[in-house]
Amino acid sequence: MPFLRFISPGMEGICCNIFKELLTINCQGNLTVCMMDSFNIGSFLQNEFIELMNKEKVKEFLIPSKLKSKVKGKCATCQKFKECFGCRFIAYSKNQDYYSSDAYCPYHFS
């Protein structure tokens, strides 16, 4: 997590390794973008794993260049984007837009 660099210098990287090392499945069986968010990718009760992982929204997180082509503001020009992505949940919470910049990104304050 990029926030770790303030606590332990040298320990930085992806905010959350969503869809690569982390899957969020809610109690209804839905795959979501973030455990703090209800953005529904699809249901494990109605779809096979491979079907869900082939959805465009998932591919955006698996292929940073796809996501970066859609983000706006500071995240769009950030040199650390491939490591971090910015927090899409914070972006949505602040601006109702998943593609806006992460207002609390520590890279903006360095």
Gaussian input, Z-matrix of N, CA and C with variables (Angstrom, degrees):
# hf/3-21g

backbone

0 1
 N
 C     1     B1
 C     2     B2     1     A1
 N     3     B3     2     A2     1     D1
 C     4     B4     3     A3     2     D2
 C     5     B5     4     A4     3     D3
 N     6     B6     5     A5     4     D4
 C     7     B7     6     A6     5     D5
 C     8     B8     7     A7     6     D6
 N     9     B9     8     A8     7     D7
 C    10    B10     9     A9     8     D8
 C    11    B11    10    A10     9     D9
 N    12    B12    11    A11    10    D10
 C    13    B13    12    A12    11    D11
 C    14    B14    13    A13    12    D12
 N    15    B15    14    A14    13    D13
 C    16    B16    15    A15    14    D14
 C    17    B17    16    A16    15    D15
 N    18    B18    17    A17    16    D16
 C    19    B19    18    A18    17    D17
 C    20    B20    19    A19    18    D18
 N    21    B21    20    A20    19    D19
 C    22    B22    21    A21    20    D20
 C    23    B23    22    A22    21    D21
 N    24    B24    23    A23    22    D22
 C    25    B25    24    A24    23    D23
 C    26    B26    25    A25    24    D24
 N    27    B27    26    A26    25    D25
 C    28    B28    27    A27    26    D26
 C    29    B29    28    A28    27    D27
 N    30    B30    29    A29    28    D28
 C    31    B31    30    A30    29    D29
 C    32    B32    31    A31    30    D30
 N    33    B33    32    A32    31    D31
 C    34    B34    33    A33    32    D32
 C    35    B35    34    A34    33    D33
 N    36    B36    35    A35    34    D34
 C    37    B37    36    A36    35    D35
 C    38    B38    37    A37    36    D36
 N    39    B39    38    A38    37    D37
 C    40    B40    39    A39    38    D38
 C    41    B41    40    A40    39    D39
 N    42    B42    41    A41    40    D40
 C    43    B43    42    A42    41    D41
 C    44    B44    43    A43    42    D42
 N    45    B45    44    A44    43    D43
 C    46    B46    45    A45    44    D44
 C    47    B47    46    A46    45    D45
 N    48    B48    47    A47    46    D46
 C    49    B49    48    A48    47    D47
 C    50    B50    49    A49    48    D48
 N    51    B51    50    A50    49    D49
 C    52    B52    51    A51    50    D50
 C    53    B53    52    A52    51    D51
 N    54    B54    53    A53    52    D52
 C    55    B55    54    A54    53    D53
 C    56    B56    55    A55    54    D54
 N    57    B57    56    A56    55    D55
 C    58    B58    57    A57    56    D56
 C    59    B59    58    A58    57    D57
 N    60    B60    59    A59    58    D58
 C    61    B61    60    A60    59    D59
 C    62    B62    61    A61    60    D60
 N    63    B63    62    A62    61    D61
 C    64    B64    63    A63    62    D62
 C    65    B65    64    A64    63    D63
 N    66    B66    65    A65    64    D64
 C    67    B67    66    A66    65    D65
 C    68    B68    67    A67    66    D66
 N    69    B69    68    A68    67    D67
 C    70    B70    69    A69    68    D68
 C    71    B71    70    A70    69    D69
 N    72    B72    71    A71    70    D70
 C    73    B73    72    A72    71    D71
 C    74    B74    73    A73    72    D72
 N    75    B75    74    A74    73    D73
 C    76    B76    75    A75    74    D74
 C    77    B77    76    A76    75    D75
 N    78    B78    77    A77    76    D76
 C    79    B79    78    A78    77    D77
 C    80    B80    79    A79    78    D78
 N    81    B81    80    A80    79    D79
 C    82    B82    81    A81    80    D80
 C    83    B83    82    A82    81    D81
 N    84    B84    83    A83    82    D82
 C    85    B85    84    A84    83    D83
 C    86    B86    85    A85    84    D84
 N    87    B87    86    A86    85    D85
 C    88    B88    87    A87    86    D86
 C    89    B89    88    A88    87    D87
 N    90    B90    89    A89    88    D88
 C    91    B91    90    A90    89    D89
 C    92    B92    91    A91    90    D90
 N    93    B93    92    A92    91    D91
 C    94    B94    93    A93    92    D92
 C    95    B95    94    A94    93    D93
 N    96    B96    95    A95    94    D94
 C    97    B97    96    A96    95    D95
 C    98    B98    97    A97    96    D96
 N    99    B99    98    A98    97    D97
 C   100   B100    99    A99    98    D98
 C   101   B101   100   A100    99    D99
 N   102   B102   101   A101   100   D100
 C   103   B103   102   A102   101   D101
 C   104   B104   103   A103   102   D102
 N   105   B105   104   A104   103   D103
 C   106   B106   105   A105   104   D104
 C   107   B107   106   A106   105   D105
 N   108   B108   107   A107   106   D106
 C   109   B109   108   A108   107   D107
 C   110   B110   109   A109   108   D108
 N   111   B111   110   A110   109   D109
 C   112   B112   111   A111   110   D110
 C   113   B113   112   A112   111   D111
 N   114   B114   113   A113   112   D112
 C   115   B115   114   A114   113   D113
 C   116   B116   115   A115   114   D114
 N   117   B117   116   A116   115   D115
 C   118   B118   117   A117   116   D116
 C   119   B119   118   A118   117   D117
 N   120   B120   119   A119   118   D118
 C   121   B121   120   A120   119   D119
 C   122   B122   121   A121   120   D120
 N   123   B123   122   A122   121   D121
 C   124   B124   123   A123   122   D122
 C   125   B125   124   A124   123   D123
 N   126   B126   125   A125   124   D124
 C   127   B127   126   A126   125   D125
 C   128   B128   127   A127   126   D126
 N   129   B129   128   A128   127   D127
 C   130   B130   129   A129   128   D128
 C   131   B131   130   A130   129   D129
 N   132   B132   131   A131   130   D130
 C   133   B133   132   A132   131   D131
 C   134   B134   133   A133   132   D132
 N   135   B135   134   A134   133   D133
 C   136   B136   135   A135   134   D134
 C   137   B137   136   A136   135   D135
 N   138   B138   137   A137   136   D136
 C   139   B139   138   A138   137   D137
 C   140   B140   139   A139   138   D138
 N   141   B141   140   A140   139   D139
 C   142   B142   141   A141   140   D140
 C   143   B143   142   A142   141   D141
 N   144   B144   143   A143   142   D142
 C   145   B145   144   A144   143   D143
 C   146   B146   145   A145   144   D144
 N   147   B147   146   A146   145   D145
 C   148   B148   147   A147   146   D146
 C   149   B149   148   A148   147   D147
 N   150   B150   149   A149   148   D148
 C   151   B151   150   A150   149   D149
 C   152   B152   151   A151   150   D150
 N   153   B153   152   A152   151   D151
 C   154   B154   153   A153   152   D152
 C   155   B155   154   A154   153   D153
 N   156   B156   155   A155   154   D154
 C   157   B157   156   A156   155   D155
 C   158   B158   157   A157   156   D156
 N   159   B159   158   A158   157   D157
 C   160   B160   159   A159   158   D158
 C   161   B161   160   A160   159   D159
 N   162   B162   161   A161   160   D160
 C   163   B163   162   A162   161   D161
 C   164   B164   163   A163   162   D162
 N   165   B165   164   A164   163   D163
 C   166   B166   165   A165   164   D164
 C   167   B167   166   A166   165   D165
 N   168   B168   167   A167   166   D166
 C   169   B169   168   A168   167   D167
 C   170   B170   169   A169   168   D168
 N   171   B171   170   A170   169   D169
 C   172   B172   171   A171   170   D170
 C   173   B173   172   A172   171   D171
 N   174   B174   173   A173   172   D172
 C   175   B175   174   A174   173   D173
 C   176   B176   175   A175   174   D174
 N   177   B177   176   A176   175   D175
 C   178   B178   177   A177   176   D176
 C   179   B179   178   A178   177   D177
 N   180   B180   179   A179   178   D178
 C   181   B181   180   A180   179   D179
 C   182   B182   181   A181   180   D180
 N   183   B183   182   A182   181   D181
 C   184   B184   183   A183   182   D182
 C   185   B185   184   A184   183   D183
 N   186   B186   185   A185   184   D184
 C   187   B187   186   A186   185   D185
 C   188   B188   187   A187   186   D186
 N   189   B189   188   A188   187   D187
 C   190   B190   189   A189   188   D188
 C   191   B191   190   A190   189   D189
 N   192   B192   191   A191   190   D190
 C   193   B193   192   A192   191   D191
 C   194   B194   193   A193   192   D192
 N   195   B195   194   A194   193   D193
 C   196   B196   195   A195   194   D194
 C   197   B197   196   A196   195   D195
 N   198   B198   197   A197   196   D196
 C   199   B199   198   A198   197   D197
 C   200   B200   199   A199   198   D198
 N   201   B201   200   A200   199   D199
 C   202   B202   201   A201   200   D200
 C   203   B203   202   A202   201   D201
 N   204   B204   203   A203   202   D202
 C   205   B205   204   A204   203   D203
 C   206   B206   205   A205   204   D204
 N   207   B207   206   A206   205   D205
 C   208   B208   207   A207   206   D206
 C   209   B209   208   A208   207   D207
 N   210   B210   209   A209   208   D208
 C   211   B211   210   A210   209   D209
 C   212   B212   211   A211   210   D210
 N   213   B213   212   A212   211   D211
 C   214   B214   213   A213   212   D212
 C   215   B215   214   A214   213   D213
 N   216   B216   215   A215   214   D214
 C   217   B217   216   A216   215   D215
 C   218   B218   217   A217   216   D216
 N   219   B219   218   A218   217   D217
 C   220   B220   219   A219   218   D218
 C   221   B221   220   A220   219   D219
 N   222   B222   221   A221   220   D220
 C   223   B223   222   A222   221   D221
 C   224   B224   223   A223   222   D222
 N   225   B225   224   A224   223   D223
 C   226   B226   225   A225   224   D224
 C   227   B227   226   A226   225   D225
 N   228   B228   227   A227   226   D226
 C   229   B229   228   A228   227   D227
 C   230   B230   229   A229   228   D228
 N   231   B231   230   A230   229   D229
 C   232   B232   231   A231   230   D230
 C   233   B233   232   A232   231   D231
 N   234   B234   233   A233   232   D232
 C   235   B235   234   A234   233   D233
 C   236   B236   235   A235   234   D234
 N   237   B237   236   A236   235   D235
 C   238   B238   237   A237   236   D236
 C   239   B239   238   A238   237   D237
 N   240   B240   239   A239   238   D238
 C   241   B241   240   A240   239   D239
 C   242   B242   241   A241   240   D240
 N   243   B243   242   A242   241   D241
 C   244   B244   243   A243   242   D242
 C   245   B245   244   A244   243   D243
 N   246   B246   245   A245   244   D244
 C   247   B247   246   A246   245   D245
 C   248   B248   247   A247   246   D246
 N   249   B249   248   A248   247   D247
 C   250   B250   249   A249   248   D248
 C   251   B251   250   A250   249   D249
 N   252   B252   251   A251   250   D250
 C   253   B253   252   A252   251   D251
 C   254   B254   253   A253   252   D252
 N   255   B255   254   A254   253   D253
 C   256   B256   255   A255   254   D254
 C   257   B257   256   A256   255   D255
 N   258   B258   257   A257   256   D256
 C   259   B259   258   A258   257   D257
 C   260   B260   259   A259   258   D258
 N   261   B261   260   A260   259   D259
 C   262   B262   261   A261   260   D260
 C   263   B263   262   A262   261   D261
 N   264   B264   263   A263   262   D262
 C   265   B265   264   A264   263   D263
 C   266   B266   265   A265   264   D264
 N   267   B267   266   A266   265   D265
 C   268   B268   267   A267   266   D266
 C   269   B269   268   A268   267   D267
 N   270   B270   269   A269   268   D268
 C   271   B271   270   A270   269   D269
 C   272   B272   271   A271   270   D270
 N   273   B273   272   A272   271   D271
 C   274   B274   273   A273   272   D272
 C   275   B275   274   A274   273   D273
 N   276   B276   275   A275   274   D274
 C   277   B277   276   A276   275   D275
 C   278   B278   277   A277   276   D276
 N   279   B279   278   A278   277   D277
 C   280   B280   279   A279   278   D278
 C   281   B281   280   A280   279   D279
 N   282   B282   281   A281   280   D280
 C   283   B283   282   A282   281   D281
 C   284   B284   283   A283   282   D282
 N   285   B285   284   A284   283   D283
 C   286   B286   285   A285   284   D284
 C   287   B287   286   A286   285   D285
 N   288   B288   287   A287   286   D286
 C   289   B289   288   A288   287   D287
 C   290   B290   289   A289   288   D288
 N   291   B291   290   A290   289   D289
 C   292   B292   291   A291   290   D290
 C   293   B293   292   A292   291   D291
 N   294   B294   293   A293   292   D292
 C   295   B295   294   A294   293   D293
 C   296   B296   295   A295   294   D294
 N   297   B297   296   A296   295   D295
 C   298   B298   297   A297   296   D296
 C   299   B299   298   A298   297   D297
 N   300   B300   299   A299   298   D298
 C   301   B301   300   A300   299   D299
 C   302   B302   301   A301   300   D300
 N   303   B303   302   A302   301   D301
 C   304   B304   303   A303   302   D302
 C   305   B305   304   A304   303   D303
 N   306   B306   305   A305   304   D304
 C   307   B307   306   A306   305   D305
 C   308   B308   307   A307   306   D306
 N   309   B309   308   A308   307   D307
 C   310   B310   309   A309   308   D308
 C   311   B311   310   A310   309   D309
 N   312   B312   311   A311   310   D310
 C   313   B313   312   A312   311   D311
 C   314   B314   313   A313   312   D312
 N   315   B315   314   A314   313   D313
 C   316   B316   315   A315   314   D314
 C   317   B317   316   A316   315   D315
 N   318   B318   317   A317   316   D316
 C   319   B319   318   A318   317   D317
 C   320   B320   319   A319   318   D318
 N   321   B321   320   A320   319   D319
 C   322   B322   321   A321   320   D320
 C   323   B323   322   A322   321   D321
 N   324   B324   323   A323   322   D322
 C   325   B325   324   A324   323   D323
 C   326   B326   325   A325   324   D324
 N   327   B327   326   A326   325   D325
 C   328   B328   327   A327   326   D326
 C   329   B329   328   A328   327   D327

   B1=1.4438
   B2=1.5180
   B3=1.3265
   B4=1.4513
   B5=1.5267
   B6=1.3302
   B7=1.4504
   B8=1.5229
   B9=1.3183
   B10=1.4634
   B11=1.5212
   B12=1.3261
   B13=1.4516
   B14=1.5257
   B15=1.3294
   B16=1.4618
   B17=1.5224
   B18=1.3184
   B19=1.4613
   B20=1.5147
   B21=1.3199
   B22=1.4649
   B23=1.5213
   B24=1.3469
   B25=1.4657
   B26=1.5309
   B27=1.3276
   B28=1.4608
   B29=1.5133
   B30=1.3391
   B31=1.4707
   B32=1.5180
   B33=1.3007
   B34=1.4494
   B35=1.5204
   B36=1.2976
   B37=1.4511
   B38=1.5062
   B39=1.2855
   B40=1.4552
   B41=1.5213
   B42=1.3261
   B43=1.4623
   B44=1.5233
   B45=1.2908
   B46=1.4508
   B47=1.5247
   B48=1.2637
   B49=1.4588
   B50=1.5253
   B51=1.3112
   B52=1.4533
   B53=1.5303
   B54=1.2995
   B55=1.4572
   B56=1.5239
   B57=1.3189
   B58=1.4609
   B59=1.5175
   B60=1.3169
   B61=1.4544
   B62=1.5202
   B63=1.3307
   B64=1.4530
   B65=1.5205
   B66=1.3067
   B67=1.4612
   B68=1.5140
   B69=1.3051
   B70=1.4536
   B71=1.5202
   B72=1.3067
   B73=1.4633
   B74=1.5189
   B75=1.3254
   B76=1.4617
   B77=1.5317
   B78=1.3116
   B79=1.4709
   B80=1.5321
   B81=1.3425
   B82=1.4663
   B83=1.5294
   B84=1.3429
   B85=1.4595
   B86=1.5127
   B87=1.3345
   B88=1.4617
   B89=1.5207
   B90=1.3205
   B91=1.4548
   B92=1.5195
   B93=1.3303
   B94=1.4575
   B95=1.5243
   B96=1.3333
   B97=1.4538
   B98=1.5262
   B99=1.3190
   B100=1.4653
   B101=1.5129
   B102=1.3340
   B103=1.4567
   B104=1.5214
   B105=1.3446
   B106=1.4613
   B107=1.5175
   B108=1.3083
   B109=1.4524
   B110=1.5240
   B111=1.3027
   B112=1.4648
   B113=1.5287
   B114=1.3320
   B115=1.4588
   B116=1.5224
   B117=1.3035
   B118=1.4489
   B119=1.5341
   B120=1.3404
   B121=1.4660
   B122=1.5260
   B123=1.3112
   B124=1.4530
   B125=1.5098
   B126=1.3051
   B127=1.4553
   B128=1.5227
   B129=1.3365
   B130=1.4616
   B131=1.5217
   B132=1.3123
   B133=1.4623
   B134=1.5251
   B135=1.3363
   B136=1.4593
   B137=1.5264
   B138=1.3460
   B139=1.4665
   B140=1.5178
   B141=1.3029
   B142=1.4597
   B143=1.5307
   B144=1.3197
   B145=1.4582
   B146=1.5321
   B147=1.3097
   B148=1.4661
   B149=1.5321
   B150=1.3377
   B151=1.4670
   B152=1.5278
   B153=1.3236
   B154=1.4612
   B155=1.5276
   B156=1.3293
   B157=1.4653
   B158=1.5266
   B159=1.3269
   B160=1.4642
   B161=1.5224
   B162=1.3258
   B163=1.4625
   B164=1.5289
   B165=1.3087
   B166=1.4702
   B167=1.5288
   B168=1.3141
   B169=1.4688
   B170=1.5293
   B171=1.3096
   B172=1.4657
   B173=1.5256
   B174=1.3304
   B175=1.4602
   B176=1.5282
   B177=1.3351
   B178=1.4651
   B179=1.5287
   B180=1.3201
   B181=1.4616
   B182=1.5229
   B183=1.3123
   B184=1.4623
   B185=1.5317
   B186=1.3313
   B187=1.4696
   B188=1.5342
   B189=1.3452
   B190=1.4661
   B191=1.5239
   B192=1.3279
   B193=1.4667
   B194=1.5352
   B195=1.3410
   B196=1.4694
   B197=1.5261
   B198=1.3387
   B199=1.4606
   B200=1.5228
   B201=1.3336
   B202=1.4670
   B203=1.5262
   B204=1.3283
   B205=1.4635
   B206=1.5265
   B207=1.3307
   B208=1.4632
   B209=1.5262
   B210=1.3415
   B211=1.4671
   B212=1.5152
   B213=1.3376
   B214=1.4608
   B215=1.5222
   B216=1.2991
   B217=1.4602
   B218=1.5136
   B219=1.3298
   B220=1.4598
   B221=1.5203
   B222=1.3088
   B223=1.4716
   B224=1.5311
   B225=1.3235
   B226=1.4657
   B227=1.5250
   B228=1.3221
   B229=1.4642
   B230=1.5275
   B231=1.3073
   B232=1.4672
   B233=1.5344
   B234=1.3292
   B235=1.4642
   B236=1.5303
   B237=1.3296
   B238=1.4689
   B239=1.5274
   B240=1.3289
   B241=1.4675
   B242=1.5254
   B243=1.3291
   B244=1.4734
   B245=1.5259
   B246=1.3178
   B247=1.4649
   B248=1.5210
   B249=1.3159
   B250=1.4611
   B251=1.5289
   B252=1.3173
   B253=1.4747
   B254=1.5212
   B255=1.3237
   B256=1.4561
   B257=1.5151
   B258=1.2911
   B259=1.4745
   B260=1.5183
   B261=1.3084
   B262=1.4662
   B263=1.5201
   B264=1.3441
   B265=1.4654
   B266=1.5273
   B267=1.3433
   B268=1.4680
   B269=1.5218
   B270=1.3188
   B271=1.4643
   B272=1.5263
   B273=1.3219
   B274=1.4687
   B275=1.5305
   B276=1.3188
   B277=1.4650
   B278=1.5250
   B279=1.3281
   B280=1.4661
   B281=1.5268
   B282=1.3314
   B283=1.4660
   B284=1.5220
   B285=1.3371
   B286=1.4623
   B287=1.5215
   B288=1.3477
   B289=1.4594
   B290=1.5295
   B291=1.3285
   B292=1.4666
   B293=1.5180
   B294=1.3064
   B295=1.4565
   B296=1.5253
   B297=1.3267
   B298=1.4645
   B299=1.5297
   B300=1.3237
   B301=1.4652
   B302=1.5199
   B303=1.3124
   B304=1.4599
   B305=1.5250
   B306=1.3191
   B307=1.4655
   B308=1.5243
   B309=1.3265
   B310=1.4630
   B311=1.5226
   B312=1.3074
   B313=1.4591
   B314=1.5232
   B315=1.3185
   B316=1.4723
   B317=1.5271
   B318=1.3093
   B319=1.4588
   B320=1.5296
   B321=1.3340
   B322=1.4663
   B323=1.5238
   B324=1.3309
   B325=1.4608
   B326=1.5273
   B327=1.3371
   B328=1.4668
   B329=1.5112
   A1=109.71
   A2=118.29
   A3=119.03
   A4=112.50
   A5=117.23
   A6=120.26
   A7=111.64
   A8=117.82
   A9=121.52
   A10=112.94
   A11=117.56
   A12=118.58
   A13=112.08
   A14=116.91
   A15=119.36
   A16=110.87
   A17=116.82
   A18=122.35
   A19=110.76
   A20=116.72
   A21=123.36
   A22=109.54
   A23=117.83
   A24=119.51
   A25=111.85
   A26=115.39
   A27=120.94
   A28=113.46
   A29=118.17
   A30=121.89
   A31=107.78
   A32=116.16
   A33=119.71
   A34=108.60
   A35=116.99
   A36=120.92
   A37=110.40
   A38=117.22
   A39=122.18
   A40=111.26
   A41=115.57
   A42=120.64
   A43=109.56
   A44=115.50
   A45=121.03
   A46=106.06
   A47=116.60
   A48=121.14
   A49=109.14
   A50=114.48
   A51=121.93
   A52=111.86
   A53=115.86
   A54=126.23
   A55=113.67
   A56=119.66
   A57=121.88
   A58=109.84
   A59=116.78
   A60=121.22
   A61=112.16
   A62=116.34
   A63=121.09
   A64=109.90
   A65=116.60
   A66=122.46
   A67=107.48
   A68=116.72
   A69=120.56
   A70=108.34
   A71=115.46
   A72=121.83
   A73=106.25
   A74=116.87
   A75=119.08
   A76=111.04
   A77=115.95
   A78=120.13
   A79=113.28
   A80=118.49
   A81=121.45
   A82=111.73
   A83=116.96
   A84=120.58
   A85=114.17
   A86=116.93
   A87=121.18
   A88=111.61
   A89=115.88
   A90=122.80
   A91=106.81
   A92=117.04
   A93=121.13
   A94=110.04
   A95=116.33
   A96=121.97
   A97=110.71
   A98=117.80
   A99=121.71
   A100=109.37
   A101=116.07
   A102=118.71
   A103=111.64
   A104=117.65
   A105=120.79
   A106=111.59
   A107=117.48
   A108=121.74
   A109=109.80
   A110=116.05
   A111=119.62
   A112=111.52
   A113=118.64
   A114=121.00
   A115=108.67
   A116=116.07
   A117=123.40
   A118=111.83
   A119=116.40
   A120=121.96
   A121=109.59
   A122=116.58
   A123=121.92
   A124=110.07
   A125=116.90
   A126=122.25
   A127=112.42
   A128=115.25
   A129=120.20
   A130=110.81
   A131=117.12
   A132=120.76
   A133=111.31
   A134=117.06
   A135=121.13
   A136=113.70
   A137=117.78
   A138=121.51
   A139=110.50
   A140=115.51
   A141=121.19
   A142=108.69
   A143=115.62
   A144=121.97
   A145=111.49
   A146=117.35
   A147=121.89
   A148=111.49
   A149=117.23
   A150=120.55
   A151=110.61
   A152=115.94
   A153=120.00
   A154=111.52
   A155=116.17
   A156=119.95
   A157=112.40
   A158=117.89
   A159=121.70
   A160=113.33
   A161=117.39
   A162=120.38
   A163=109.62
   A164=115.93
   A165=121.94
   A166=112.24
   A167=118.30
   A168=120.88
   A169=110.48
   A170=118.15
   A171=121.68
   A172=109.59
   A173=116.95
   A174=120.85
   A175=111.65
   A176=116.88
   A177=119.73
   A178=110.87
   A179=116.61
   A180=120.13
   A181=112.26
   A182=117.36
   A183=120.76
   A184=112.52
   A185=115.95
   A186=121.19
   A187=107.23
   A188=117.26
   A189=120.82
   A190=114.76
   A191=119.05
   A192=120.23
   A193=111.04
   A194=117.72
   A195=120.60
   A196=110.45
   A197=116.24
   A198=120.81
   A199=110.39
   A200=116.97
   A201=120.61
   A202=112.03
   A203=117.09
   A204=119.20
   A205=112.24
   A206=117.27
   A207=121.06
   A208=113.91
   A209=117.99
   A210=119.34
   A211=111.08
   A212=114.72
   A213=122.24
   A214=109.47
   A215=115.76
   A216=121.70
   A217=112.60
   A218=116.52
   A219=122.13
   A220=112.80
   A221=118.36
   A222=120.79
   A223=111.27
   A224=117.08
   A225=121.10
   A226=112.62
   A227=117.33
   A228=120.58
   A229=112.77
   A230=117.65
   A231=121.99
   A232=111.43
   A233=116.40
   A234=122.50
   A235=112.02
   A236=117.70
   A237=122.11
   A238=112.65
   A239=117.77
   A240=120.34
   A241=113.53
   A242=118.30
   A243=120.66
   A244=111.62
   A245=117.37
   A246=121.49
   A247=111.65
   A248=116.53
   A249=120.51
   A250=114.69
   A251=119.41
   A252=127.39
   A253=113.13
   A254=117.70
   A255=119.90
   A256=106.89
   A257=117.36
   A258=120.09
   A259=108.36
   A260=116.00
   A261=120.80
   A262=111.38
   A263=117.58
   A264=120.77
   A265=110.50
   A266=117.07
   A267=119.98
   A268=109.97
   A269=116.86
   A270=120.52
   A271=110.22
   A272=116.56
   A273=120.20
   A274=111.10
   A275=117.01
   A276=120.98
   A277=111.50
   A278=115.80
   A279=120.39
   A280=113.00
   A281=117.70
   A282=120.82
   A283=115.51
   A284=118.38
   A285=122.89
   A286=111.20
   A287=115.33
   A288=121.65
   A289=107.97
   A290=117.34
   A291=121.31
   A292=112.60
   A293=117.03
   A294=120.97
   A295=113.51
   A296=118.22
   A297=119.63
   A298=109.07
   A299=116.92
   A300=120.66
   A301=111.46
   A302=115.08
   A303=123.02
   A304=107.47
   A305=116.76
   A306=122.10
   A307=113.19
   A308=118.18
   A309=121.14
   A310=113.24
   A311=117.87
   A312=121.29
   A313=110.73
   A314=118.49
   A315=120.66
   A316=113.08
   A317=118.45
   A318=119.58
   A319=111.72
   A320=116.40
   A321=120.54
   A322=111.15
   A323=116.29
   A324=120.21
   A325=112.72
   A326=117.99
   A327=119.84
   A328=112.00
   D1=133.34
   D2=-179.22
   D3=-59.89
   D4=-27.73
   D5=-179.03
   D6=-64.78
   D7=-22.39
   D8=-179.76
   D9=-65.55
   D10=-24.78
   D11=-176.62
   D12=-63.66
   D13=-20.46
   D14=176.89
   D15=-77.98
   D16=-24.66
   D17=179.76
   D18=-95.90
   D19=-46.30
   D20=-178.55
   D21=-129.73
   D22=93.10
   D23=-179.35
   D24=-51.53
   D25=140.19
   D26=-179.02
   D27=91.65
   D28=-14.42
   D29=179.18
   D30=-99.73
   D31=89.01
   D32=177.00
   D33=-143.13
   D34=167.49
   D35=-178.65
   D36=161.48
   D37=-142.12
   D38=-175.99
   D39=-70.63
   D40=138.06
   D41=176.21
   D42=-58.71
   D43=-52.86
   D44=173.69
   D45=-147.61
   D46=137.68
   D47=-174.97
   D48=-88.93
   D49=57.24
   D50=-172.94
   D51=-61.46
   D52=134.76
   D53=179.66
   D54=69.87
   D55=-9.72
   D56=176.00
   D57=-99.63
   D58=-50.21
   D59=178.74
   D60=-123.10
   D61=-7.66
   D62=-174.81
   D63=-133.97
   D64=126.35
   D65=172.19
   D66=-121.42
   D67=137.50
   D68=176.99
   D69=-110.96
   D70=117.26
   D71=178.35
   D72=-120.46
   D73=121.03
   D74=-178.49
   D75=-82.66
   D76=178.75
   D77=-174.22
   D78=-67.93
   D79=-14.04
   D80=175.26
   D81=-89.71
   D82=-0.04
   D83=179.68
   D84=88.03
   D85=11.82
   D86=-179.05
   D87=-89.89
   D88=137.01
   D89=172.96
   D90=-82.47
   D91=127.22
   D92=-179.64
   D93=-121.03
   D94=160.84
   D95=179.97
   D96=-65.82
   D97=-35.09
   D98=-174.79
   D99=-148.04
   D100=146.12
   D101=179.42
   D102=-65.94
   D103=-17.32
   D104=178.37
   D105=-95.80
   D106=4.65
   D107=-172.23
   D108=-128.95
   D109=155.81
   D110=179.50
   D111=-108.06
   D112=16.99
   D113=178.52
   D114=-65.51
   D115=109.25
   D116=-171.13
   D117=-87.66
   D118=121.13
   D119=175.11
   D120=-83.67
   D121=-38.56
   D122=-178.85
   D123=162.38
   D124=172.53
   D125=-175.18
   D126=-102.15
   D127=132.05
   D128=173.22
   D129=-70.07
   D130=-16.82
   D131=178.64
   D132=-79.31
   D133=-20.00
   D134=-177.18
   D135=-117.95
   D136=-12.61
   D137=-175.61
   D138=-131.02
   D139=152.60
   D140=173.21
   D141=-77.17
   D142=154.83
   D143=-179.82
   D144=-53.23
   D145=-47.48
   D146=-177.31
   D147=-63.26
   D148=-34.06
   D149=177.29
   D150=-63.85
   D151=-44.22
   D152=179.98
   D153=-66.51
   D154=-41.95
   D155=-177.85
   D156=-70.84
   D157=-15.93
   D158=177.49
   D159=-91.75
   D160=0.37
   D161=178.77
   D162=-69.41
   D163=147.98
   D164=-175.86
   D165=-58.25
   D166=-40.58
   D167=-179.03
   D168=-62.27
   D169=-38.29
   D170=177.58
   D171=-67.28
   D172=-43.64
   D173=-179.58
   D174=-60.58
   D175=-32.26
   D176=176.83
   D177=-58.44
   D178=-39.72
   D179=-178.66
   D180=-81.08
   D181=-26.67
   D182=178.67
   D183=-80.41
   D184=-25.75
   D185=-179.09
   D186=-122.59
   D187=93.12
   D188=-174.58
   D189=-51.55
   D190=-32.41
   D191=-179.42
   D192=-64.28
   D193=-32.60
   D194=177.06
   D195=-65.42
   D196=-43.33
   D197=179.79
   D198=-69.69
   D199=-43.96
   D200=-177.45
   D201=-61.45
   D202=-30.99
   D203=179.24
   D204=-67.42
   D205=-14.89
   D206=-178.69
   D207=-107.80
   D208=-20.13
   D209=-176.64
   D210=-72.16
   D211=158.01
   D212=-176.66
   D213=-123.08
   D214=166.95
   D215=174.07
   D216=71.66
   D217=-149.86
   D218=-175.06
   D219=-61.32
   D220=-33.86
   D221=179.73
   D222=-61.52
   D223=-31.40
   D224=-177.48
   D225=-66.66
   D226=-25.39
   D227=-177.99
   D228=-114.65
   D229=5.82
   D230=-176.01
   D231=-71.12
   D232=132.56
   D233=178.19
   D234=-69.52
   D235=-21.51
   D236=-177.28
   D237=-96.47
   D238=8.33
   D239=-173.68
   D240=-56.35
   D241=-41.02
   D242=-177.64
   D243=-64.42
   D244=-24.02
   D245=178.91
   D246=-88.14
   D247=-30.88
   D248=-166.89
   D249=-114.35
   D250=-45.92
   D251=-172.99
   D252=71.61
   D253=-14.15
   D254=-167.81
   D255=70.41
   D256=158.03
   D257=179.79
   D258=-84.25
   D259=111.62
   D260=-179.81
   D261=-66.95
   D262=-28.84
   D263=177.81
   D264=-67.86
   D265=-44.82
   D266=177.84
   D267=-63.65
   D268=-42.27
   D269=178.07
   D270=-56.77
   D271=-46.37
   D272=-179.71
   D273=-67.99
   D274=-41.85
   D275=-178.91
   D276=-60.29
   D277=-40.23
   D278=-177.51
   D279=-80.93
   D280=-35.35
   D281=-170.12
   D282=-126.71
   D283=1.97
   D284=-175.61
   D285=54.58
   D286=35.02
   D287=-178.97
   D288=-147.61
   D289=113.82
   D290=-179.93
   D291=-61.93
   D292=-22.12
   D293=-174.47
   D294=-97.23
   D295=1.18
   D296=175.55
   D297=-75.77
   D298=169.05
   D299=-178.86
   D300=-72.94
   D301=152.94
   D302=174.84
   D303=-75.86
   D304=107.66
   D305=-175.72
   D306=-65.20
   D307=-20.30
   D308=-176.83
   D309=-108.92
   D310=15.33
   D311=-177.62
   D312=-63.49
   D313=127.77
   D314=-179.80
   D315=-68.29
   D316=-20.24
   D317=177.70
   D318=-66.77
   D319=-26.80
   D320=178.42
   D321=-71.54
   D322=-23.98
   D323=-174.93
   D324=-99.02
   D325=0.56
   D326=-177.58
   D327=-87.62

